Amino acid sequence: MVYGCGTLGLLAIAILRMLYPTVEIFAVTRFPHQADLARKFGAHHILDHKPTKKIIETVAQKIGTYSHTPSLGLPMLNDGLNAIYDTVSSPETLEVGVRITRPRGSIILIGVEPPKRFEWTPIYLALQEYLWVEHSTTATKMEQKAG
């Protein structure tokens, strides 16, 4: 899944389509023109960014898994996607990402800055891998962090 379909997200879709032509790509968009471009670049499933609960429910239905709904917060998939490319990197997008990524899956944060506050509990349950891509004016540094 590519979360956010601005320039970085559309580029991620194009690269994924070239490297993995048989993989189904989900794209989360905010505006209609982003949905059109994501489809043209090769995304199979276009999801609106709101409501976030619907993103989780739609992914569960499309991949044939079910979700667990806690007493508080968003549902969490029993199984999920292999990788999320989050080009927004807000607390909301990361929280949805950890809930739809399969255990031992990867979340790649490509947005401007990784969020500092969000619900961390799903990470403890899924043992997911995170890759933050930090941008600076002098160099681009990649730091891998394991959850």
N, C-alpha and C positions, 0 to 999 in steps of 0.2 A: 504494500500500500504506500502511496505517496500522499502525505498529509499536507495540503497547501499546494495550489497550482499557480503560483506566480512564476517568475522566470526560473528560479531554482527547481521548483516542482516539475515544471514542464520539461526542463532539461533532464531531470531524474527519470521521468517517464520515457523520454526518447532513448536515454542510455539503457534503461532496463529492457526496452523493446528490442534494441539492437543486440544486447548481450544474451538475453533470455527470451527468444521469440515465442516460445510455447507457454510461458508463464502468464497467468491471468493477473492483470494489474487493476487494483482498486485506486481511485483518486478521490480525495476529499476537496471540494471546491467551495468558494464563497460567492462567486459571481457567475452569471450565465455564460459570459464570454470565456471564462476559465474552463467551464464544463465542455464547451465546444472545442476549445483547443486541446484539452486533455484527451478527448475522444479522437481528434485528428492525430495526436501524437502516439496513440496506441493504447490508451486505458480502456479496459473492458467494462468496468463498473464505476459509475460516477455517483458520488454521494454528496449531499449538501452538508455543510459544516454544522448546521443546527437542525434539530436538537441532537445533542451528542448521544443520547440514549438510542436514538434511531440508527446512528452509525453502527453501534455495537450490535443491535438486533439484526440489521441488514447483513452485516458480515457473518454473523452466526448462521443466518438462513442460507446465504450464498455458499458457504463452505460446508454446510451440513453438520454443524455442531450445536450444542445448547449452551445456555448461559446460567450462571448462578447469580441470584439477586440478593445482595446482603441487606440487612435491615436499614442501613444507611449507605448512601452513595450509589454509584453506577453499577450495572451488572458486569460480571467478568466471565469471559468465555472459558469453557472447559478445555478446549483446544483452540488454536487460533492461527493467525498468519505467521509465516516464517520471518518476515522482516517488515519494518515500518521505516520509511524515509520521511522524517518529520522536518519540513522546511519552514515551519512556523515556530516551533519550540516554545510554546506558551505552556503555562501550567495545565490548561484545559486539554491541549492536544497531547501532551505527554501522559496525562491521566487516562485519556481514551486509549492511547497507544499501549500502555502497560496492560490494559484490560482486554485487548484484542490480539496481542502477540502470544504465540504459543509458548509453553515452557521451553526454555533454552533457545528461544528465538532472539532476534536482534532488533534493536531500535537505534537508528542512526539519526542523530540530531544535527541538522544542517542549518537551522535558523540562526539568527544573530547571536542569541545568548541562551544557554540552557536555563530553564526555570529554577529558581531557588526554593520555591514552596509549592508542594502539591501532595496528594495522598500517596505516600510511599508503600503502604501495606501490600498492594499486589506484587511489588517487586520481591518481597521476601518469600512469597508463595511460588513464584514462577522461575526464579533464578535466571532472569533474562540478562542478555549482554547489551551494553550501551556503548555507543561510539559518539563522542562529542566532537564536532569539527569546530574549532575556534578560529575566528578570523581576526587578524590584526593588520596594521598598515605595513608592517615590515615583513611578515611571514605568515604562512598558514601552518598551524600546528595541529596534529591529530593526536588525541589522547584517548586511549581505550580504558574504559572503566567497566568492571564486571559487577553485576548486581547480586 
